[in-house]
């Protein structure tokens, strides 16, 4: 569910619907005064608390605090809350806009950390709003990886793609051990036997 100050509530409801696959791209783009294929970055703020009720309350608090920050500093962003994560959507058509977004999310993270401890994840830049649900999935997976690895602070997904891909491969391999048979086992054995040659 989304909330906001003033007229932002309805617009953020459109963003909330977009995050879960709703076809509200045009409404979200109108709110941000851009086209639906402008270029965007999605940030996720996930509380560190593990209790389900505390986490849900902290997500709502993070969303309200992030909305307040954006309103106070006139940052054009949409804000919405999922079950475990508060999300912010930023326009990023140019590399300079992405650098500004990294700075803004870093500042939001630092300012809100003491009031609502959380991890923050920033997506790669993506072209069209219709991609938002799949980008949300990627942000959620990266936040889960950050939690498992004990990463704290703000993580830019552009800096952890290799770790993320290896983790995905590991999960597939654990779910389907037959994939490790054959050439992969042979290569692994070869590497183990010839470790001293390196």
Secondary structure, DSSP 8 states (H G I E B T S, - for coil): ----STTHHHHHHHHHHHHTT-S-HHHHHHHHTS-TTS-EEEEEEEES--SHHHHHHHHHHHHHHHHHHHHHTT--EEEEE-SSEEEEEEE-SSHHHHHHHHHHHHHHHHHHHTTS-EEEEE---BS-GGGHHHHHHHHHHHHHHHHHHT--SEEEGGGSHHHHHHHHHHHHHHH-GGGGTTHHHHHHHHHHHTGGG-
